[in-house]
Amino acid sequence: MRSLYPAIDAYDSGHLDVGDGQEIYWECSGNPDGKPVIFVHGGPGGGTGPRQRQFFDPARYRIVLFDQRGCGQSRPHIAEGADLSVNTTAHLIADMEKIREHLEITKWQVFGGSWGSTLGLSYAQAHPDRVTELVLRGIFLLRRSEIDWYYNGGAANIYPDLWETYLDPIPADERDGDLVAAYHRLLTGDDRALAQRAATAWSTWESKTSYLLPQPDENQTTRFDLAFATIENHYFVNHGFMDDGQLLANIGTIADIPAVIVQGRYDVVCPMRSAWDLHRAWPAADLRVVDDAGHASFEPGIVHHLVEATDRFADH
């Protein structure tokens, strides 16, 4: 069973001015002369952390992590009133290109899970000539059916107890409608105490349902919750700033890029239907189904296949 590589420190980092009043945090670790890879975090709004460097052999990879607009160490943060009108999928794709140019990287591997798979696919379809390989986990194609499954009641059939906590901030007379829209009103309203309460409920729903087996409570901060919930919800009410089914419709643009898809069989957050649909549209992609895993990237079987993939591509 493959495991994570030992923890390493970043050797370089900074904030890149990408316009629109935004400064994107980036960092490099591993081998400065190694194969470039960019880690695309989830959410959107999740941010990065040192543990995410460990999917890559530090002797062979130049590992690039960055925090997307409004979260992590990027500035301004949602807690400081970051402007959501300049936070779209197109903006994030452009930010990735600016980071690549700033670091003088010609081509790189793109690695991402959950929303990171959405943005990774979107970036690759916009810039296929800049991508050497794709390693994707917990596929999310940002179709309305996927959002409704997880945020509008489908997953409640599996986690009815946790669903009650998710519903708690929403007024009783709004619970039979579009809950994503109801949360949007709470998260962006003038009552900031209520917005924070809603953010914590939204983030808790996702963290509690991400693993196949229950895990100890994560030490999430209210600042993390606010960015995670507000930015995620902003993207979902705007349909990810893309047409429904767009990523599948455009799969031909990346058909020749080597790819590995790692999917937990019992992923409730991003059910396997999306990974299967992606694989059927893109049969050259290597689909690895992990039969004893849910959504989280750090479940043992998920780690095994992700590290196996990055090891396979390290010298290509």
C-alpha positions as CSV (number, residue, x, y, z in Angstrom):
1,M,0.0,0.0,0.0
2,R,1.5,3.3,-1.1
3,S,1.6,6.0,1.6
4,L,2.2,9.7,1.7
5,Y,5.7,11.0,1.3
6,P,7.4,12.5,4.4
7,A,6.5,16.0,5.4
8,I,8.7,18.7,3.7
9,D,8.9,22.5,4.0
10,A,8.4,25.0,1.2
11,Y,11.6,26.5,-0.2
12,D,9.9,29.5,-1.8
13,S,6.6,31.3,-1.5
14,G,5.0,34.7,-2.1
15,H,1.9,36.6,-3.1
16,L,1.3,37.3,-6.8
17,D,-0.7,40.4,-7.8
18,V,-3.2,39.0,-10.4
19,G,-5.3,42.2,-10.8
20,D,-8.8,43.0,-9.5
21,G,-7.2,43.8,-6.1
22,Q,-6.3,40.2,-5.6
23,E,-3.0,38.7,-4.4
24,I,-2.7,35.0,-4.8
25,Y,-0.6,33.0,-2.3
26,W,1.7,30.4,-3.9
27,E,4.5,28.2,-2.7
28,C,7.1,25.8,-4.1
29,S,8.5,22.7,-2.4
30,G,10.4,19.6,-3.4
31,N,13.1,19.7,-6.1
32,P,13.5,23.1,-7.8
33,D,14.7,21.2,-10.9
34,G,12.0,18.5,-10.7
35,K,8.9,17.8,-12.7
36,P,6.4,20.7,-12.2
37,V,3.0,19.9,-10.7
38,I,0.3,22.2,-9.5
39,F,-2.0,21.1,-6.7
40,V,-5.5,22.5,-7.2
41,H,-7.4,22.5,-3.9
42,G,-11.1,21.8,-3.3
43,G,-14.1,23.8,-2.2
44,P,-13.9,26.2,-3.9
45,G,-12.7,28.1,-0.8
46,G,-10.8,25.3,0.9
47,G,-7.2,26.6,0.7
48,T,-4.0,24.5,0.9
49,G,-1.9,23.1,3.7
50,P,1.5,21.4,4.1
51,R,0.1,17.9,4.1
52,Q,-0.9,18.3,0.5
53,R,2.7,18.4,-0.6
54,Q,3.0,14.8,0.5
55,F,1.3,13.3,-2.5
56,F,4.5,13.9,-4.5
57,D,8.0,12.5,-4.4
58,P,10.0,15.6,-3.3
59,A,13.1,14.3,-5.0
60,R,11.4,14.2,-8.4
61,Y,8.7,16.9,-8.3
62,R,8.7,20.7,-8.1
63,I,5.4,21.0,-6.1
64,V,3.4,24.2,-6.6
65,L,0.5,24.9,-4.1
66,F,-1.7,28.0,-4.3
67,D,-4.7,29.4,-2.5
68,Q,-7.6,30.4,-4.7
69,R,-9.2,33.8,-4.5
70,G,-10.7,34.8,-1.2
71,C,-9.4,31.9,0.9
72,G,-6.3,30.5,2.6
73,Q,-3.4,32.9,2.6
74,S,-4.6,34.8,-0.5
75,R,-5.6,38.4,-0.1
76,P,-8.1,39.8,0.6
77,H,-9.8,36.9,2.5
78,I,-13.6,36.5,2.5
79,A,-13.5,37.4,6.3
80,E,-12.0,40.8,5.2
81,G,-14.8,41.4,2.6
82,A,-13.2,39.9,-0.6
83,D,-15.1,40.9,-3.7
84,L,-17.0,37.8,-5.0
85,S,-17.8,39.5,-8.3
86,V,-14.2,38.9,-9.4
87,N,-14.2,35.3,-8.2
88,T,-15.2,33.1,-11.1
89,T,-13.9,30.0,-12.8
90,A,-12.4,32.1,-15.6
91,H,-10.6,34.2,-13.0
92,L,-9.1,31.1,-11.4
93,I,-8.0,29.7,-14.7
94,A,-6.3,33.0,-15.5
95,D,-4.7,33.0,-12.0
96,M,-3.2,29.6,-12.6
97,E,-1.7,30.8,-15.9
98,K,-0.2,33.8,-14.2
99,I,1.4,31.6,-11.5
100,R,2.8,29.3,-14.2
101,E,4.3,32.3,-16.1
102,H,5.6,33.8,-12.9
103,L,7.4,30.6,-12.0
104,E,8.7,30.2,-15.6
105,I,7.1,26.8,-16.0
106,T,6.4,25.7,-19.6
107,K,4.2,22.7,-18.8
108,W,3.0,21.1,-15.6
109,Q,1.0,18.2,-14.2
110,V,-2.4,19.2,-12.8
111,F,-3.5,17.4,-9.7
112,G,-6.9,18.1,-8.0
113,G,-9.8,16.6,-6.2
114,S,-13.5,17.4,-5.7
115,W,-13.8,21.1,-6.8
116,G,-10.1,20.7,-7.7
117,S,-11.1,18.2,-10.3
118,T,-13.6,20.7,-11.7
119,L,-11.1,23.5,-11.9
120,G,-8.3,21.1,-13.1
121,L,-10.5,19.9,-16.0
122,S,-11.5,23.5,-16.8
123,Y,-7.9,24.7,-16.8
124,A,-6.8,21.8,-19.0
125,Q,-9.6,22.3,-21.5
126,A,-8.6,26.0,-21.7
127,H,-4.9,25.3,-21.9
128,P,-4.3,21.7,-23.1
129,D,-0.9,22.6,-24.4
130,R,0.3,23.5,-20.8
131,V,-0.7,20.2,-19.2
132,T,1.5,17.1,-19.1
133,E,-0.9,14.9,-17.2
134,L,-4.0,15.1,-15.0
135,V,-4.5,13.3,-11.7
136,L,-8.0,13.7,-10.5
137,R,-9.9,12.5,-7.4
138,G,-13.6,12.6,-6.3
139,I,-14.9,13.9,-9.6
140,F,-17.3,16.9,-9.5
141,L,-18.6,18.1,-12.9
142,L,-20.7,20.9,-11.4
143,R,-23.9,19.7,-13.0
144,R,-27.1,20.8,-11.3
145,S,-28.0,17.2,-10.5
146,E,-24.8,16.8,-8.5
147,I,-25.5,20.0,-6.5
148,D,-29.1,18.9,-5.8
149,W,-28.0,15.5,-4.7
150,Y,-25.7,16.8,-2.0
151,Y,-27.2,20.2,-1.0
152,N,-30.9,19.8,-1.7
153,G,-31.7,16.5,-0.1
154,G,-30.4,13.4,-1.9
155,A,-27.6,12.7,0.5
156,A,-30.0,13.3,3.4
157,N,-31.2,9.7,2.8
158,I,-27.8,8.4,3.9
159,Y,-27.1,11.0,6.7
160,P,-30.5,12.1,8.0
161,D,-29.0,12.9,11.4
162,L,-26.4,15.2,10.0
163,W,-28.9,16.7,7.6
164,E,-30.8,18.2,10.5
165,T,-27.8,20.2,11.5
166,Y,-27.4,21.4,7.9
167,L,-31.0,22.5,7.9
168,D,-30.8,24.2,11.3
169,P,-29.9,27.8,10.1
170,I,-32.6,27.8,7.4
171,P,-36.0,29.2,8.4
172,A,-38.6,26.4,8.5
173,D,-40.7,27.9,5.7
174,E,-37.7,27.8,3.3
175,R,-36.7,24.2,3.9
176,D,-38.8,22.8,1.1
177,G,-37.3,25.1,-1.5
178,D,-33.8,25.5,-3.0
179,L,-31.5,25.2,0.0
180,V,-28.5,26.5,-1.9
181,A,-30.4,29.7,-2.6
182,A,-31.6,29.9,1.0
183,Y,-28.0,29.5,2.2
184,H,-26.9,32.2,-0.3
185,R,-29.2,34.7,1.4
186,L,-27.8,33.8,4.8
187,L,-24.1,33.8,3.8
188,T,-24.3,37.1,2.0
189,G,-26.8,38.9,4.3
190,D,-26.2,41.8,6.6
191,D,-26.5,39.7,9.8
192,R,-22.9,38.5,10.0
193,A,-23.4,36.4,13.1
194,L,-26.1,34.5,11.2
195,A,-23.8,34.2,8.2
196,Q,-21.1,32.7,10.4
197,R,-23.6,30.3,11.9
198,A,-24.7,29.2,8.4
199,A,-21.1,28.9,7.3
200,T,-20.3,26.5,10.1
201,A,-23.3,24.4,9.4
202,W,-22.5,24.2,5.7
203,S,-18.9,23.3,6.3
204,T,-19.7,20.8,9.0
205,W,-22.1,18.9,6.7
206,E,-19.3,18.5,4.2
207,S,-16.6,17.5,6.7
208,K,-18.8,15.0,8.5
209,T,-19.8,13.2,5.3
210,S,-16.5,13.1,3.5
211,Y,-15.1,9.9,5.0
212,L,-16.4,6.4,4.7
213,L,-15.9,5.9,8.4
214,P,-16.4,8.6,11.0
215,Q,-13.3,10.6,11.8
216,P,-12.4,12.8,14.8
217,D,-13.7,16.3,14.5
218,E,-11.4,18.5,12.4
219,N,-10.1,21.7,13.9
220,Q,-11.7,24.0,11.4
221,T,-11.8,27.7,12.3
222,T,-14.6,30.1,11.9
223,R,-12.5,31.9,9.3
224,F,-12.0,28.8,7.3
225,D,-15.8,28.0,7.5
226,L,-16.7,31.4,6.3
227,A,-14.5,31.3,3.2
228,F,-15.3,27.7,2.4
229,A,-19.1,28.0,2.6
230,T,-19.4,31.5,1.1
231,I,-17.2,30.8,-1.9
232,E,-18.6,27.3,-2.5
233,N,-22.2,28.7,-2.4
234,H,-21.3,31.6,-4.6
235,Y,-20.1,29.2,-7.3
236,F,-23.1,26.9,-6.9
237,V,-25.7,29.6,-7.2
238,N,-23.9,30.7,-10.4
239,H,-23.7,27.1,-11.8
240,G,-19.9,27.3,-11.7
241,F,-19.9,30.0,-14.3
242,M,-20.3,27.3,-17.0
243,D,-23.0,25.5,-18.9
244,D,-24.5,22.4,-17.4
245,G,-22.5,19.4,-18.8
246,Q,-19.8,21.7,-20.3
247,L,-16.9,19.7,-19.0
248,L,-18.1,16.5,-20.6
249,A,-19.1,18.2,-23.8
250,N,-15.5,19.6,-24.2
251,I,-13.7,16.4,-23.2
252,G,-12.3,16.1,-26.8
253,T,-9.9,19.0,-26.1
254,I,-8.0,16.9,-23.6
255,A,-8.6,13.4,-24.9
256,D,-4.9,12.8,-25.6
257,I,-3.6,14.0,-22.2
258,P,-2.6,11.1,-19.9
259,A,-4.9,10.9,-16.9
260,V,-5.7,9.0,-13.8
261,I,-9.1,9.3,-12.1
262,V,-9.3,8.0,-8.5
263,Q,-12.8,7.6,-7.1
264,G,-14.2,6.3,-3.8
265,R,-17.0,3.8,-4.4
266,Y,-19.0,5.2,-1.4
267,D,-18.3,8.9,-2.0
268,V,-21.4,10.7,-0.9
269,V,-20.2,14.2,-1.6
270,C,-19.3,13.6,-5.2
271,P,-20.9,10.2,-6.0
272,M,-19.3,7.8,-8.4
273,R,-21.8,8.6,-11.2
274,S,-19.8,11.6,-12.2
275,A,-16.5,9.7,-12.3
276,W,-18.2,7.0,-14.4
277,D,-19.7,9.6,-16.8
278,L,-16.3,11.2,-17.2
279,H,-14.6,7.9,-17.8
280,R,-17.2,6.9,-20.4
281,A,-16.7,10.2,-22.2
282,W,-12.9,9.8,-21.9
283,P,-12.1,6.1,-22.0
284,A,-8.3,6.7,-22.3
285,A,-8.3,8.1,-18.7
286,D,-7.3,5.4,-16.2
287,L,-10.2,5.0,-13.7
288,R,-9.3,3.6,-10.3
289,V,-12.3,2.8,-8.1
290,V,-11.5,2.4,-4.4
291,D,-14.1,0.1,-2.9
292,D,-13.4,0.9,0.7
293,A,-13.4,4.7,0.5
294,G,-15.6,7.8,0.5
295,H,-14.6,11.3,-0.6
296,A,-11.6,12.4,1.4
297,S,-8.2,12.4,-0.3
298,F,-6.5,11.1,2.9
299,E,-8.4,7.8,3.1
300,P,-5.8,5.0,2.7
301,G,-7.0,3.5,-0.6
302,I,-7.3,7.0,-2.1
303,V,-3.8,7.9,-1.0
304,H,-2.5,4.6,-2.5
305,H,-3.8,5.3,-6.0
306,L,-3.0,9.0,-6.0
307,V,0.6,8.4,-5.0
308,E,0.9,5.5,-7.4
309,A,-0.3,7.9,-10.1
310,T,2.2,10.7,-9.3
311,D,5.0,8.1,-9.0
312,R,4.1,6.7,-12.5
313,F,4.2,10.2,-14.1
314,A,7.2,11.5,-12.2
315,D,9.8,10.8,-14.9
316,H,7.5,11.3,-17.9
